[in-house]
Amino acid sequence: MERAVWLRSFGLARDPFDAPDARRDEVLALEPMGMMHVRYAEVHGATEVPHSCLVEGVPGSGRTALCMQLVAEDEHAALQRPGLGRRVVPIDRFTEVARGVEERRGGEITASEAIDLVLHRIVPEIVDEVLGIANDGTRPRMPVADAAAAIESAGPSACRDLVVLQALYDRADGAPSRTMALRDRFALSGGVLAEASRSWGMVLLGSSVLICIVLVAFGDSRDAALVRALPTVAPEWAQALPWIGLGLVFSASLGLLGRWAVAGLYSRSRVRRAMRSIVVTDRDADDLGTCLNEWRPVDLRRVPKRGAIAPRLELLDRLERIVRLLGWRSIAVVVDGVGDDATSRRAIRALLDERIVQRSGTSVVLAAPPAAVEDVRVPCSRVVLDWPASALRRLIQSRLDRCADRPVAAPSLDALFEPAITRQEIDGLLARWATPRAALNAMHRLVAAHNEPPPTQRPMLDAEDESSVEVPWHLAHPITRATLKRVLDHHRPA
């Protein structure tokens, strides 16, 4: 009998046990918040302060599903309760991301690169909203209607903070043009003293040249007029006064031009330093140099040095302020896809640095296998993902309910087995399987084996006839003890 026919005989429109992984699980995608993880309330409550949380779970214990539910719930809460929700920053495939950072850095990932990674994930999305770029559905929706107006309400300092963050951590595609678009949107000049110094220096230098021409052209009449106007001053001093004034103006112009030149060279050095410092972004040197050039520079005093965590913490403070203006209470970094290797361990220690996890405006929720965090000592909550038989039963039953062929009621888990198999035996199997993935895989194998008769009993049919044969629904039988014994003995661990 085909497995689809067998499932329909129990009132199931789709296979509730076909779950290769959480991100490709069609049943979970139907209603991610309808099948809550057994430890969801504990993890969500531990991070409600906001506070960081380290989630330990073996493969198949539902780490990815838990992270997906945290992201979905926080985004929903942010829209329902503006100012109280959390701005979620999901980081999937964390091991691959950390490995890429180390390759670009040429060394081990540190807390500085971890902060850069968080900033690089959230800043481009906020800039998209401020510039009015349409949401493609992958970014969270803003709790406020007008993001740019919300930031402008806090004054020019908040606008400049976003421009600085955009210049450093935006995506590579169109970064210089987005910098200028932000400046225009917030009506910021974007210059610093270097630009003003050049303008005033050129004005004063031109004035000096003009005054010098006048003094030379009208020298005799000028000297006579000064001697008559200043009878108490020695004639030689009276005649020298215009040249002294000209020298002062000329010196001021040269000083301002020199300051502009030095600032330009200093800006170039800051640009080079920023190129070496921000290694987690996907921007190339030309784009970053265009955004941080000496002609229309951002506040380069905020550009962090490589390996310096204090400037990055200050930038994170500024980002937290912007996030609160946009209707969120705090930032929550939800990390998934953590492996058990040396790169993952280094990345975990970097992201769970005390200076990051003990912040009041940023929390980290990191789900990892126990072996990867056994030597991690960090002041945050720790939750171990375990699944008692009753929790696995509720999970499987919720999947059955979502796969029911309405208006037919979904069967219970016990109804899939013959009456000779008691509820206690099924609970024993669930306790043996211990994790959702193992339980769903085992049920998947049981259904497949139950609907695949032994080779000796298969009818000799042509391919054309075989596709047209369908066993009536009323002849479908529950899973038998023989099938259970055959499958479990075949997959018995060594």
Residue pairs with C-beta under 8 A, 6 or more apart in sequence:
1 451
1 471
1 475
1 476
2 451
2 470
3 15
3 447
3 448
3 451
4 15
5 470
5 471
5 473
5 476
6 447
6 450
6 451
6 476
7 13
7 14
7 15
7 403
7 447
8 405
8 473
9 473
9 474
9 476
10 411
10 415
10 416
10 476
11 404
11 405
11 408
11 409
11 410
11 411
12 400
12 403
12 404
12 405
12 410
12 411
13 403
13 404
13 405
13 406
14 26
14 27
14 403
15 403
15 444
15 447
16 27
16 396
16 399
16 400
16 402
16 403
17 399
17 440
17 441
17 443
17 444
17 447
18 26
18 27
18 444
19 25
19 27
19 28
19 436
19 437
19 440
21 64
22 28
22 62
22 64
22 65
22 68
23 64
23 68
23 92
25 65
27 399
27 402
27 403
28 35
28 65
28 68
30 402
31 402
32 65
32 68
32 69
32 72
33 69
33 72
33 73
33 76
34 398
34 402
35 65
35 395
35 398
35 399
35 402
36 69
37 43
37 62
37 65
37 66
37 69
37 385
38 62
38 385
38 386
38 387
38 388
38 391
38 395
39 55
39 66
39 383
39 385
40 66
40 69
40 70
42 383
43 53
43 55
43 66
43 70
43 365
43 383
44 70
44 73
46 53
46 381
46 383
47 53
47 70
47 332
47 363
47 365
47 381
49 363
50 86
50 329
50 330
50 331
50 332
50 360
50 361
50 362
50 363
51 363
51 380
51 381
52 352
52 356
52 357
52 358
52 363
52 364
52 365
52 366
52 378
52 380
52 381
53 363
53 364
53 365
53 366
53 380
53 381
53 382
53 383
54 352
54 366
54 368
54 373
54 376
54 378
54 380
54 381
54 382
54 383
55 63
55 66
55 365
55 366
55 367
55 368
55 382
55 383
55 385
56 367
56 368
56 369
56 370
56 373
56 382
56 383
56 384
56 385
57 63
57 367
57 368
57 369
57 370
57 384
57 385
58 369
58 370
58 385
58 435
59 369
59 435
59 437
60 435
60 436
60 437
60 438
61 385
61 386
61 387
61 435
61 436
61 437
62 385
62 387
62 435
62 436
62 437
63 336
63 367
63 368
63 385
64 336
64 337
64 367
65 436
66 367
66 385
67 90
67 334
67 335
67 336
67 365
67 367
70 88
70 332
70 334
70 365
71 88
71 90
71 334
74 85
74 86
74 87
74 88
74 332
75 85
75 88
75 140
75 141
77 84
77 85
77 86
78 84
78 85
78 86
78 87
78 140
78 143
78 327
78 328
79 85
79 141
79 143
82 143
82 144
82 327
83 143
83 324
83 327
83 328
83 329
84 329
85 143
85 327
85 328
85 329
86 328
86 329
86 330
86 331
86 332
86 363
87 122
87 140
87 323
87 326
87 328
87 330
87 331
87 332
88 140
88 332
88 334
89 118
89 121
89 122
89 331
89 332
89 333
89 334
90 334
90 336
91 97
91 117
91 121
91 333
91 334
91 335
91 336
91 337
92 336
92 337
93 336
93 337
94 335
94 336
94 337
94 338
94 344
94 347
94 366
95 337
95 338
95 339
95 341
95 343
95 344
95 347
96 337
97 117
97 347
98 109
98 343
98 344
98 346
98 347
99 343
101 109
101 113
101 117
101 279
101 280
101 347
102 108
102 109
102 343
102 346
104 279
104 280
105 113
105 279
108 346
109 343
109 346
109 347
109 350
110 307
110 309
110 350
111 309
111 350
111 351
111 353
111 355
111 356
112 304
112 306
112 307
112 308
112 309
112 312
113 279
113 280
113 350
114 347
114 350
114 351
114 353
114 356
115 309
115 312
115 313
115 315
115 316
115 356
116 169
116 278
116 279
116 280
116 281
116 312
117 280
117 351
118 316
118 331
118 333
118 362
119 165
119 168
119 169
119 312
119 315
119 316
119 319
120 169
120 280
120 281
122 319
122 323
122 331
123 165
123 166
123 168
123 169
123 170
123 319
124 169
124 170
124 171
125 139
125 140
126 147
126 162
126 322
126 323
126 326
127 162
127 166
127 170
127 178
127 182
128 135
128 139
129 135
129 139
129 142
129 147
129 326
130 147
130 148
130 151
130 162
130 182
130 185
131 148
131 178
131 181
131 182
131 185
132 148
135 141
142 326
142 327
143 326
143 327
143 328
144 150
144 326
144 327
147 326
148 185
148 186
150 325
150 326
150 327
151 158
151 159
151 162
151 186
151 322
151 325
151 326
152 158
152 159
152 186
153 325
154 321
154 325
156 186
156 188
158 321
158 322
158 325
159 182
159 186
159 188
160 186
160 188
160 298
160 299
161 318
161 319
161 321
161 322
162 182
162 186
162 322
163 179
163 182
163 183
163 186
163 188
163 190
163 298
164 298
164 299
164 302
164 315
164 318
165 315
165 318
165 319
165 322
166 175
166 178
166 179
166 182
166 291
167 175
167 179
167 288
167 291
167 292
167 298
168 274
168 278
168 281
168 288
168 303
168 315
169 278
169 281
170 178
170 179
170 281
170 283
170 291
171 281
171 282
171 283
172 281
172 282
172 283
172 284
172 287
175 283
175 287
175 288
175 290
175 291
176 287
176 290
176 291
179 290
179 291
179 298
180 190
180 296
182 188
183 189
183 190
183 296
190 296
190 297
190 298
191 296
191 297
192 263
192 297
192 299
192 300
193 259
193 263
194 259
194 260
194 263
194 264
194 267
194 294
194 297
195 260
195 295
195 296
197 256
197 257
197 259
197 260
197 263
198 256
198 257
198 260
200 253
200 256
201 253
201 254
201 255
201 256
201 257
201 259
201 260
202 253
202 257
203 253
204 249
204 250
204 252
204 253
204 256
205 250
205 253
205 254
205 257
207 249
207 253
208 246
208 249
208 250
208 253
211 242
211 245
211 246
211 249
212 246
215 222
215 242
215 243
215 246
222 242
223 238
223 239
226 238
226 239
226 241
226 242
227 235
227 238
227 239
229 238
230 238
263 294
264 294
265 294
266 300
267 292
267 293
267 294
267 297
267 300
268 294
270 292
270 300
270 303
271 288
271 289
271 292
271 293
271 300
273 303
273 305
273 306
274 288
274 292
274 303
274 304
275 285
275 288
275 289
276 306
277 303
277 304
277 305
277 306
277 307
277 308
278 288
278 304
279 306
281 288
291 298
292 298
292 300
292 303
302 311
302 314
302 315
303 311
304 311
304 312
304 315
305 311
309 353
309 355
313 355
316 359
316 361
316 362
317 361
319 331
320 330
320 331
320 359
320 361
320 362
323 330
323 331
323 361
324 330
324 361
330 360
330 361
330 362
330 363
331 361
331 362
331 363
332 362
332 363
332 364
332 365
333 351
333 362
333 363
333 364
333 365
334 365
335 351
335 364
335 365
335 366
335 367
335 368
336 367
338 344
338 347
338 348
338 366
338 367
338 368
338 369
338 372
339 369
339 372
340 369
340 371
340 372
341 372
344 368
344 372
345 372
345 375
345 376
348 366
348 368
348 372
348 373
348 376
349 376
351 364
351 366
352 364
352 366
352 376
352 378
352 380
354 378
354 379
356 362
356 364
357 363
357 364
357 378
357 379
357 380
358 379
364 380
370 384
386 434
387 395
387 434
387 435
387 436
388 431
389 427
389 428
389 430
389 431
390 427
392 430
392 433
392 436
392 439
393 413
393 426
393 427
393 430
395 436
395 439
396 413
396 439
396 440
396 443
397 410
397 412
397 413
399 440
400 410
400 411
400 412
400 413
401 410
403 410
404 410
413 426
414 421
414 423
414 426
415 478
416 447
416 478
416 479
417 426
417 478
417 479
417 484
418 477
418 478
418 479
418 480
418 481
419 478
420 481
421 479
421 481
421 484
429 442
429 488
430 439
433 439
433 442
442 487
442 488
442 491
445 487
445 491
446 479
446 483
446 484
446 487
447 479
449 483
449 486
449 487
450 479
450 480
450 483
459 469
461 469
